[in-house]
Amino acid sequence: MDRIIGIELPAPHLKGDVSIEETLTQRRSIRSYSDKALSLNDVSQLLWAAQGVTSDYGFRTAPSAGALYPLEIYLVAGRVTGLESGVYNYRPATHSLVQTIGSDRRNELYRAALSQSQVKDAAVDIVIAADYSRITGKYGDRGIRYAYMEAGHAAQNVQLQGVSLGIGTCPVGAFDDEKVANIMSLPASQDALYILSAGYF
Ligand SMILES: Cc1cc2nc3c(=O)[nH]c(=O)nc-3n(C[C@H](O)[C@H](O)[C@H](O)COP(=O)(O)O)c2cc1C
């Protein structure tokens, strides 16, 4: 039987020193990073920004059509203090990670993303995937559009949170879907929609 590695993340900070206006003004797509490893606190914060639970009813940092939450967030970890390199699935309900692959996948991801160097140079890549079946039951094909919109919400949250932590991020939409799904060993029900490379700069 496979070993399941679950990692409880540090609790997210709910207050910061940078205003929303400052994060909006300073947000840029950053493609060069320092070699410094990201702290687990900062990784926790980025994942929380993407899909963290912020209400007793399970509502999250990003809106979701019908609160059906079709998105799955994955962390492709390379340089994170105290975290083994590998691929992890973010679990919003418990603010935790479950390891799905036990080795660094940034290089393969970089090749699948048309050799865009920020994907391999990043300390981590955050991959936003969607399981359309969670939303098309209610909304039909329009649910697919909603999932794309939700990925945009989540990605913007990550970029803005990154600004407030001194973390540069770059949204990456140009990649080979099938290769990314294989590299990440995504379940057949999930499609990769978006990659965000991230690191201190
Ligand atoms: C849907 C989408 C896909 C993108 N894909 C890529 C990409 O594959 N590679 C990349 O370097 N930047 C990508 N970008 C970032 C844009 O190039 C960037 O947002 C644009 O140049 C404006 O710069 P700014 O984000 O710094 O304001 C993408 C942006 C969006 C919204």
The ligand as an SDF file (V2000), in Angstrom:
LIG
                    3D

 31 33  0  0  0  0  0  0  0  0999 V2000
   -4.3440   33.7480  -18.9520 C   0  0  0  0  0  0  0  0  0  0  0  0
   -2.9100   34.2000  -18.8780 C   0  0  0  0  0  0  0  0  0  0  0  0
   -1.9170   33.3860  -19.3470 C   0  0  0  0  0  0  0  0  0  0  0  0
   -0.5840   33.7870  -19.2480 C   0  0  0  0  0  0  0  0  0  0  0  0
    0.3840   32.9300  -19.6650 N   0  0  0  0  0  0  0  0  0  0  0  0
    1.6780   33.2990  -19.5300 C   0  0  0  0  0  0  0  0  0  0  0  0
    2.7110   32.4070  -19.9170 C   0  0  0  0  0  0  0  0  0  0  0  0
    2.4770   31.2900  -20.3680 O   0  0  0  0  0  0  0  0  0  0  0  0
    3.9780   32.8220  -19.7530 N   0  0  0  0  0  0  0  0  0  0  0  0
    4.3010   34.0430  -19.2160 C   0  0  0  0  0  0  0  0  0  0  0  0
    5.4770   34.3490  -19.0870 O   0  0  0  0  0  0  0  0  0  0  0  0
    3.3340   34.9210  -18.8530 N   0  0  0  0  0  0  0  0  0  0  0  0
    2.0340   34.5770  -18.9900 C   0  0  0  0  0  0  0  0  0  0  0  0
    1.0570   35.4260  -18.5800 N   0  0  0  0  0  0  0  0  0  0  0  0
    1.4340   36.7210  -17.9600 C   0  0  0  0  0  0  0  0  0  0  0  0
    1.2990   37.8780  -18.9540 C   0  0  0  0  0  0  0  0  0  0  0  0
    2.3320   37.8250  -19.9050 O   0  0  0  0  0  0  0  0  0  0  0  0
    1.3520   39.1970  -18.1610 C   0  0  0  0  0  0  0  0  0  0  0  0
    0.2370   39.2380  -17.2870 O   0  0  0  0  0  0  0  0  0  0  0  0
    1.3410   40.4200  -19.0630 C   0  0  0  0  0  0  0  0  0  0  0  0
    2.5310   40.5150  -19.7860 O   0  0  0  0  0  0  0  0  0  0  0  0
    1.1520   41.7090  -18.2480 C   0  0  0  0  0  0  0  0  0  0  0  0
    2.1970   41.8580  -17.2830 O   0  0  0  0  0  0  0  0  0  0  0  0
    1.9100   41.9410  -15.7140 P   0  0  0  0  0  0  0  0  0  0  0  0
    1.2030   40.6730  -15.2960 O   0  0  0  0  0  0  0  0  0  0  0  0
    3.2650   42.0570  -15.0990 O   0  0  0  0  0  0  0  0  0  0  0  0
    1.0660   43.1350  -15.4520 O   0  0  0  0  0  0  0  0  0  0  0  0
   -0.2680   35.0360  -18.6680 C   0  0  0  0  0  0  0  0  0  0  0  0
   -1.2870   35.8580  -18.2160 C   0  0  0  0  0  0  0  0  0  0  0  0
   -2.5860   35.4350  -18.2810 C   0  0  0  0  0  0  0  0  0  0  0  0
   -3.6700   36.3380  -17.7350 C   0  0  0  0  0  0  0  0  0  0  0  0
  1  2  1  0
  2  3  1  0
  2 30  2  0
  3  4  2  0
  4  5  1  0
  4 28  1  0
  5  6  2  0
  6  7  1  0
  6 13  1  0
  7  8  2  0
  7  9  1  0
  9 10  1  0
 10 11  2  0
 10 12  1  0
 12 13  2  0
 13 14  1  0
 14 15  1  0
 14 28  1  0
 15 16  1  0
 16 17  1  0
 16 18  1  0
 18 19  1  0
 18 20  1  0
 20 21  1  0
 20 22  1  0
 22 23  1  0
 23 24  1  0
 24 25  2  0
 24 26  1  0
 24 27  1  0
 28 29  2  0
 29 30  1  0
 30 31  1  0
M  END
$$$$
